[in-house]
Amino acid sequence: AREDSQDPYAIVNASVTWRSPDENYSVRVFGTNLTGQEYYAAMNASSNFGARYASWGMPRQVGIEVRRDF
């Protein structure tokens, strides 16, 4: 049924990592779902109650990760 489907979509993720010359430190800048695409991550229906339910996919997220290796 149309209610149990969604149109095709694409999710754009990206990251860039810098490592120190001695490779003890790294910094990563990242982004997920950069276009802000709205989509269902899961869809289901209950035939007992005639109900449909869905959960949304993750929204756009950006961040910085700083790492120290020992």
ABEGO torsion letter per residue (X at the ends): XAAABBBBBBBBBBBBBBBBAAGABBBBBBBBGAAGBBBBABBBBBAAAGBBBBBBBBBBBBBBBBBBBX
